[in-house]
């Protein structure tokens, strides 16, 4: 039986994200990826499944979160000078979808989807020096935007972002669609700013000390609206969502027969008028995630104090867009200029995606690290000639053959029922068959994917038996073609 899946219009999805991501190697990076003059990019690590947030230790090791695996790993610094990490190991596992992380003094802080914990960390040998302690609990992690990002502010507070449960709605949980903050020991948790649909990335400007946060605009209003945003976040300010998009443009969900009734119209209008518009717009659906201000004096003069932003790439567009890292440059009047910084993940001619950047970190020497949850990779950008690493000879990777899959027809049938029950086809465009799943997944690993699916796919809270059934069904699609 050949199964065709029908998708709603307005979507162009890099489907290898579901099939385990694109493959990459140093030669592919040298050939496809580009940087501005004065920089070069190298593949630092390429076996980091679902690589998301990054932080760098005092010794130059890189710590990366892997939400789908429930773990945080350490990538050893490149001490032999070949451009690659000298190895990796798991620091801590059995966490609930860990995402944001940072180092402060001798602590490693980790944001799980439902709380924040910390563990003593020994910078000298890159190992944990004590037990993991949960210091913030009870955060909501239902719905679409379950990731939590954390960072230590210059005021000594820990800042925490929590995205919305939905595309557009009035949240019941006041902590969703906000940035919060708390003391380093977990005490005094408070809401800092509201109306932020999904501010995955934020950082403080070394120029003016302002807290700048990216924010993902809502879906299903066309290819080119609303924009993704860069907001200057201040305490007590409301930033518009869900009632307005971009520069205070009212949302049709509340103004054209949606939830907003005639009685609520004036109240919503007041909220829109009192909201703060963004200081910079990114193209619609580019999915702006990590932001990092460059602070190292080793950077070229034009990039010192500039901010790098990872555009994860669109899914809610008829044609793909984003899939790159851009730099933001402020002039003396506060105007922001956007330039491409790392690009080549999107081949527009072939409509193919080879990577989706997520987070950015900078070490003391000015090395810039960029994570890619699509290829399961971390790249390093350094000052120097582009493609200077191409001459380094590296051995090809050897891949073991996959064992044949034992598809259970009964389980596959139950999985198909779940697929239709949750209307999984509604968020994808074109008529296509899911392919190449078996090259990336076993039945067990595909079932585990549904514990931490990539947003905006919700976590449906499936039981172990349901996850296995859905895995049997999806893998059966390839086997039947």
C-alpha positions in Angstrom: 0.0 0.0 0.0 1.3 3.4 -0.9 0.3 6.2 1.5 0.0 9.8 0.3 -0.2 12.5 3.0 -2.1 15.7 2.2 -1.0 19.0 3.6 -2.5 22.4 4.2 -1.3 25.2 1.9 1.3 27.7 3.0 3.9 25.3 4.4 7.3 24.2 3.2 8.9 21.9 5.7 12.5 20.6 5.7 11.3 17.0 6.1 14.7 15.6 7.1 14.1 17.3 10.4 11.6 14.5 11.2 13.8 11.9 9.6 16.7 12.7 11.8 18.3 15.7 10.1 20.7 16.4 7.3 24.1 14.7 7.1 27.2 16.9 7.1 31.0 16.6 7.0 34.0 19.0 6.8 34.0 18.9 3.0 30.3 19.7 2.8 30.8 22.7 5.2 33.7 24.0 3.1 31.6 23.7 0.0 28.3 25.0 1.1 28.7 27.5 4.0 29.9 31.0 3.6 31.0 33.8 5.9 31.9 37.5 5.4 35.5 38.4 4.5 37.8 38.0 7.4 36.0 35.0 8.9 36.1 31.2 8.2 33.8 28.4 9.2 34.8 24.9 10.3 32.8 21.8 11.4 33.6 21.6 15.1 31.5 18.6 15.9 29.1 16.5 13.8 27.6 13.8 16.0 25.7 16.0 18.4 22.1 14.9 17.9 19.5 17.7 18.4 22.2 20.2 19.4 20.5 23.3 20.9 21.9 25.7 23.5 25.6 26.4 24.0 27.9 27.7 26.7 31.7 27.7 26.9 33.8 26.8 29.9 36.9 28.6 31.1 39.1 26.0 29.4 37.4 26.4 26.1 35.3 23.3 26.2 31.7 23.7 24.8 28.6 22.5 26.6 25.6 21.7 24.5 22.0 20.8 25.5 20.2 18.0 23.6 16.5 18.1 24.6 15.3 15.1 22.7 17.9 12.9 24.4 17.2 14.5 27.8 20.9 15.2 28.2 23.7 17.8 28.3 27.0 17.0 26.7 30.5 18.4 26.8 32.5 18.9 23.6 36.2 19.0 24.3 38.2 22.0 23.0 40.3 21.7 19.9 43.7 21.4 21.5 45.4 19.5 18.6 44.6 22.3 16.1 42.7 20.2 13.5 39.6 22.4 13.7 37.5 19.7 15.4 36.5 19.0 18.9 38.8 16.5 20.6 35.9 14.4 21.7 32.6 14.5 23.5 30.9 12.9 26.5 27.6 13.2 28.3 27.7 15.4 31.4 24.3 14.7 32.7 21.2 12.8 31.5 17.7 11.8 32.6 16.5 15.4 32.4 13.2 16.6 31.2 13.9 18.2 27.8 16.9 20.4 28.9 17.3 23.5 26.7 18.8 26.7 28.1 22.1 26.6 30.1 24.9 28.9 31.3 27.9 28.8 33.7 28.1 31.1 36.7 31.0 30.9 39.1 31.3 27.1 39.8 27.7 26.2 38.8 26.2 24.9 35.6 22.6 26.1 35.4 20.2 24.0 33.2 16.6 24.9 32.1 14.4 21.9 31.7 11.0 22.3 30.2 9.3 22.3 33.6 12.0 23.9 35.8 15.5 25.0 36.4 18.3 23.2 38.1 22.0 23.7 38.8 25.0 21.4 39.5 28.5 22.2 40.7 31.0 22.2 37.8 34.7 21.8 37.8 36.2 24.0 35.0 39.6 22.5 35.4 38.6 19.0 34.1 35.1 19.7 32.7 33.3 17.4 35.1 30.4 17.7 37.5 31.6 18.2 41.1 28.3 17.4 42.9 24.7 16.5 42.6 22.1 18.2 40.5 19.7 20.4 42.4 16.3 21.6 41.2 15.9 25.2 42.2 12.8 26.2 40.2 9.9 23.8 39.7 6.4 23.7 38.4 6.9 25.6 35.1 4.3 24.8 32.5 5.6 22.8 29.5 2.5 21.8 27.7 1.7 22.9 24.1 3.9 24.1 21.3 6.7 26.2 22.8 8.0 24.2 25.7 11.7 25.2 25.6 13.0 27.3 28.4 16.1 29.6 28.0 18.1 31.1 30.9 20.9 33.5 31.2 22.6 35.5 34.0 21.9 39.2 33.8 24.3 42.0 34.7 22.1 42.8 37.7 22.8 39.3 39.2 19.3 37.9 38.5 18.7 34.8 36.3 16.4 35.6 33.4 14.1 32.9 32.1 11.9 32.8 28.9 8.8 30.7 28.5 7.0 30.6 25.2 3.3 30.3 24.5 1.3 27.1 24.5 -0.4 28.0 21.2 -0.2 30.0 18.0 -2.6 32.7 19.1 -4.7 32.5 22.3 -5.2 34.1 25.7 -3.0 32.1 28.1 -4.4 30.7 31.3 -1.0 30.4 32.8 0.4 33.9 33.4 4.0 32.6 33.2 3.6 31.6 29.5 4.6 34.0 26.7 6.9 35.9 29.1 10.4 36.6 30.3 10.8 36.0 34.1 13.6 36.3 36.5 14.7 34.9 39.8 17.7 35.0 42.2 20.6 32.6 41.6 19.4 30.3 44.3 15.9 30.0 42.7 14.1 32.4 45.0 11.9 35.4 44.2 10.7 34.2 40.8 8.8 37.1 39.2 7.4 37.9 35.8 9.6 40.6 34.1 7.9 41.2 30.7 4.8 39.9 29.0 3.3 39.6 25.5 6.3 37.7 24.1 5.0 34.8 22.1 8.3 32.8 22.0 11.5 34.7 23.0 13.9 31.8 22.7 17.0 34.0 22.6 18.0 37.0 24.6 21.2 38.9 25.6 22.4 42.2 27.0 24.1 44.8 24.8 27.6 45.8 25.8 26.9 49.2 24.4 23.8 50.3 26.3 23.2 47.4 28.7 19.7 46.8 27.2 18.1 43.4 27.2 17.4 42.4 23.6 15.2 39.4 22.9 14.2 37.7 19.7 10.5 36.7 19.3 8.8 34.4 16.9 5.7 35.9 15.2 2.5 33.9 14.8 1.6 31.6 11.9 -1.2 31.4 9.3 -1.3 35.0 8.3 0.5 34.6 5.0 4.0 34.2 3.7 5.2 37.7 4.7 3.3 38.6 7.8 3.8 39.0 10.7 7.5 39.7 11.1 9.7 38.0 13.6 10.9 40.6 16.1 13.8 41.9 18.1 12.5 43.6 21.2 14.3 45.8 23.8 12.8 44.2 26.9 12.1 46.3 30.0 10.5 45.4 33.2 6.7 45.6 33.3 6.3 46.2 29.6 3.7 44.4 27.4 4.9 43.5 23.9 1.7 42.9 22.1 1.0 39.1 21.7 -1.6 37.8 21.3 -3.6 40.9 20.4 -1.1 42.6 18.1 1.7 41.7 15.7 4.7 43.7 14.5 4.2 47.4 15.0 0.9 47.2 16.9 -1.1 45.6 14.0 -4.3 44.2 15.5 -4.6 40.4 15.2 -7.6 39.2 13.2 -8.3 36.5 15.7 -9.5 39.1 18.2 -10.8 41.8 15.8 -12.7 40.0 13.1 -15.1 37.7 14.8 -12.6 35.8 16.8 -12.4 35.5 20.6 -12.6 39.3 21.2 -16.2 40.2 21.6 -17.6 43.7 21.1 -17.5 44.2 24.9 -13.8 43.3 25.0 -12.9 45.3 22.0 -12.0 48.6 23.8 -10.0 46.8 26.4 -8.0 44.9 23.8 -7.5 48.1 21.8 -6.1 49.8 25.0 -3.7 46.9 25.4 -2.5 47.2 21.8 -2.0 51.0 22.1 0.0 50.5 25.3 2.2 47.7 23.9 5.8 48.2 22.9 6.7 47.7 19.2 9.9 45.9 18.1 13.1 47.7 17.5 13.9 45.6 14.5 12.0 43.2 12.2 13.2 39.9 10.8 11.4 38.5 7.8 8.2 36.6 8.6 8.6 33.0 9.7 12.4 33.1 9.7 12.2 31.8 13.3 14.8 34.0 15.0 16.2 32.0 17.9 19.6 32.6 19.6 21.1 36.0 19.9 24.6 36.8 21.1 26.5 40.1 21.3 30.1 39.8 20.4 32.4 41.0 23.1 35.9 39.8 22.2 38.5 42.3 21.1 39.7 39.6 18.7 36.7 40.3 16.4 37.2 42.7 13.5 36.4 46.2 14.5 33.1 46.3 12.5 31.8 43.3 14.5 32.8 44.3 18.0 29.5 44.9 19.9 27.5 43.5 16.9 24.9 40.9 17.7 24.6 37.6 15.9 21.2 36.1 15.5 20.4 32.5 14.4 17.4 32.3 11.9 16.3 28.7 12.3 14.3 28.8 9.1 10.7 28.8 8.1 8.1 26.1 8.1 4.9 28.2 7.7 5.7 29.6 4.2 5.1 28.3 0.7 8.8 28.9 -0.1 11.5 28.4 2.5 13.4 31.4 4.0 15.8 32.0 6.7 18.2 29.2 7.5 21.2 31.4 8.3 23.0 33.5 10.9 22.8 37.3 10.5 24.7 40.1 12.2 23.0 43.2 13.6 25.0 46.5 13.6 23.9 49.6 15.6 24.8 53.1 14.3 25.2 56.2 16.5 21.5 57.0 16.1 20.4 53.5 17.2 19.4 52.4 13.7 20.0 48.7 13.1 21.6 47.2 9.9 21.2 43.5 9.2 23.8 41.5 7.3 24.3 37.9 6.4 27.0 36.3 8.6 26.8 32.5 8.0 24.8 31.3 5.1 24.5 28.4 2.6 22.2 26.1 4.7 19.4 26.7 2.2 19.9 25.8 -1.5 17.1 27.8 -3.1 17.6 26.3 -6.6 17.1 22.8 -5.3 14.8 23.8 -2.4 17.0 21.8 -0.1 18.0 22.5 3.5 21.3 21.2 5.0 21.2 23.0 8.4 19.1 25.0 10.9 21.2 27.2 13.3 19.9 27.6 16.8 22.3 29.1 19.4 25.5 31.1 19.4 28.4 31.3 21.9 31.7 33.2 21.9 34.8 32.1 23.9 37.4 34.3 25.4 39.6 34.1 22.3 36.8 35.2 19.9 35.9 31.8 18.6 32.2 31.7 17.7 30.3 28.5 18.1 26.9 27.9 16.4 24.7 24.9 17.0 22.6 23.2 14.4 19.8 20.9 15.6 19.0 19.7 12.0 22.4 18.3 11.1 23.3 17.5 14.7 26.4 19.7 14.5 28.3 22.6 16.0 30.3 24.9 13.8 33.2 27.2 14.8 33.6 30.5 13.1 37.0 32.2 13.5 38.8 35.2 12.0 40.9 34.2 9.0 40.5 33.3 5.3 37.3 31.5 4.2 37.7 27.8 3.6 41.2 27.8 5.1 40.4 24.5 6.7 39.7 22.7 3.4 43.3 21.5 3.1 43.1 19.5 6.3 42.9 15.8 5.4 40.3 13.9 7.4 39.3 10.3 7.2 35.8 9.5 5.9 33.3 8.3 8.4 32.3 4.7 8.3 28.7 3.9 8.8 27.3 0.6 10.0 24.5 -0.9 8.0 21.0 -0.7 9.5 19.2 -3.9 10.5 15.9 -4.6 8.7 12.9 -3.2 10.5 10.4 -5.6 12.0 7.1 -3.7 11.3 4.1 -4.9 13.3 1.0 -4.4 11.1 -1.3 -4.2 14.0 0.8 -1.6 15.8 1.1 0.3 12.5 -2.7 0.4 12.2 -3.1 1.8 15.7 -0.4 4.4 14.8 -2.3 5.4 11.7 -5.4 6.0 13.9 -3.3 8.2 16.2 -1.9 10.1 13.2 -5.4 10.9 11.9 -6.8 11.5 15.4 -4.3 14.3 16.0 -4.7 15.6 12.5 -0.9 15.5 12.0 -1.2 16.4 8.3 -2.6 19.9 8.9 0.8 21.6 9.4 2.5 20.5 6.2 2.2 21.5 2.6 2.5 19.4 -0.7 1.6 15.8 -1.3 4.5 13.6 -0.3 5.5 10.4 1.3 7.8 10.4 4.3 11.1 8.9 3.2 14.4 7.8 4.6 13.1 7.4 8.1 14.8 3.9 8.4 18.1 5.4 7.5 18.0 7.6 10.6 15.8 5.9 13.1 15.2 2.5 14.7 11.7 1.9 16.0 12.9 2.7 19.5 14.6 6.0 18.6 11.7 7.2 16.5 9.3 6.5 19.4 11.6 8.5 21.7 11.4 11.5 19.3 7.8 12.1 20.4 9.0 12.8 24.0 10.5 16.1 22.7 9.4 16.9 19.2 10.8 20.0 17.5 8.4 23.0 18.0 5.9 23.9 16.7 4.9 20.2 16.9 3.2 19.7 20.3 4.1 17.0 22.7 0.8 15.1 22.8 1.7 13.2 25.9 1.5 9.8 24.2 1.9 6.6 26.2 4.8 4.3 25.5 2.5 2.0 23.6 1.1 4.9 21.5 4.6 6.2 20.7 5.7 2.8 19.5 2.5 2.4 17.4 3.1 5.8 15.7 6.7 4.8 15.0 5.6 1.5 13.4 3.1 3.4 11.3 5.6 6.1 10.1 8.3 3.5 9.3 5.7 1.4 7.5 5.1 4.2 5.0 8.6 3.7 3.6 8.5 0.0 3.7 5.3 0.0 1.6 6.8 2.1 -1.2 
